[in-house]
Amino acid sequence: MTVKTVLVTGGAGYIGTHTMVELLTSGYDVVCLDNFSNSSPEAVKRVEKIAGKRVTSVTGDVRDREVMSRVFKRPIDGVIHFAALKAVGESVAKPTDYYGNNVGGSLALLEAMNERKVRRIVFSSSATVYGVPETLPLSEDAPVRPINPYGHTKAMVEQILRDWCAADLTCTAIVLRYFNPIGAHPSGTIGEDPHDVPNNLFPFIAQVAIGKRDKLTIWGGDWETPDGTGVRDYLHVVDLARGHVDALRYGFENTGYRNINLGTGQGTSVLQMVAAFERAASKKISFAIGPRRAGDVAACWADGSSAQQLLGWRAAMSVEQACVDGWRWQQQNPDGYRGQRTAG
Ligand SMILES: NC(=O)c1ccc[n+]([C@@H]2O[C@H](COP(=O)([O-])OP(=O)(O)OC[C@H]3O[C@@H](n4cnc5c(N)ncnc54)[C@H](O)[C@@H]3O)[C@@H](O)[C@H]2O)c1
């Protein structure tokens, strides 16, 4: 069997690095394209070290035509498109940056793929496209009603991919709607490396545990949930990464457009997450209950049956495991990739 080559845009980022490890260890060759706006070349080196294989790393922007034509000079069998901006709050403040990068970047990528007749793409979408859930669990046929510019960029790219597949029946787009990825690779050498104040709960807790932040603020303690704090569907990033390998394989065997949720199907509250991290780190996490944040929802978790039926994928790792692995990454890399403690 010939080895397939996968272009991974945004491959140096949090989910991209974990996915590149799984691709390399599953026998794919990988080309990583990243502008390092939210990541570090060191992350790619560490991927190579874990997998024991080389990555072809290209520094550049998906919106740069010259870079894209260079990338597509080599034969590419399929693309996994992670490159995007992802902070909900920032998207409200800087919508044009978000539409430009996330929608404009996806269009530039599709144009380059069209030119070289590359017809397989796996796209990073988000449960954010559902907005405020009417019923739980959320299945893929729930209405798409994003409530912020970031969510709109994802919904728009989904529509573009739907039309792209309708125009050419040999094309495949697998749109993965992620729930809440957490944790890190069990080696402790790659993980989430927020440059500013973390937007997400998990890296914030990890930074409190390591002493970088005094305490966690929990946004609302009066939600309609068993303990009053928000409930989300947290999945281990390695499970999520494996979902991409399964989606890619499915994409090589099938044509057309598909939305697929990737989540565990189980909700965990903020207080449950704090307790799980405390057990993993053997430390107390200080927290205070603050007001609710505009745009937040009480609870959100996935109906993961499509992933199981179509991809044969289901989450195998627990929240506890994610806390153990995330804590290992945090301890070994207190300053993320900038510290380069475990580069070796
Ligand atoms: N992390 C989450 O909680 C989450 C949840 C749902 C969906 N997603 C989506 O998954 C994808 C990956 O998320 P992540 O958490 O790994 O984010 P990340 O910021 O760690 O990774 C994104 C990578 O893309 C690169 N990038 C951004 N714009 C680029 C451009 N124009 N050209 C080239 N490279 C560019 C960044 O430098 C970074 O390495 C994103 O599309 C994000 O919207 C993430």
The ligand as an ORCA input file, in Angstrom:
! r2SCAN-3c Opt
* xyz 0 1
  N      -9.420     23.964     21.584
  C     -10.733     23.947     21.577
  O     -11.359     23.972     22.655
  C     -11.509     23.853     20.297
  C     -12.868     23.514     20.333
  C     -13.575     23.461     19.138
  C     -12.947     23.726     17.925
  N     -11.626     24.060     17.923
  C     -10.984     24.344     16.626
  O      -9.925     23.434     16.452
  C      -8.863     24.047     15.702
  C      -7.558     23.883     16.452
  O      -7.710     24.439     17.759
  P      -6.514     24.472     18.788
  O      -7.130     24.454     20.146
  O      -5.508     23.452     18.433
  O      -5.974     25.944     18.521
  P      -4.467     26.474     18.397
  O      -4.543     27.955     18.401
  O      -3.622     25.811     19.417
  O      -4.050     25.943     16.958
  C      -4.352     26.637     15.776
  C      -3.066     26.729     14.971
  O      -3.337     27.383     13.734
  C      -2.290     28.317     13.479
  N      -2.895     29.337     12.596
  C      -3.885     30.211     12.873
  N      -4.182     30.935     11.785
  C      -3.363     30.515     10.787
  C      -3.200     30.875      9.426
  N      -3.931     31.840      8.874
  N      -2.273     30.219      8.691
  C      -1.510     29.239      9.246
  N      -1.626     28.855     10.535
  C      -2.542     29.493     11.295
  C      -1.851     28.802     14.845
  O      -0.521     29.312     14.853
  C      -1.971     27.533     15.672
  O      -0.772     26.770     15.638
  C      -9.296     25.483     15.463
  O      -9.881     25.564     14.180
  C     -10.343     25.713     16.543
  O     -11.267     26.702     16.154
  C     -10.893     24.128     19.061
*
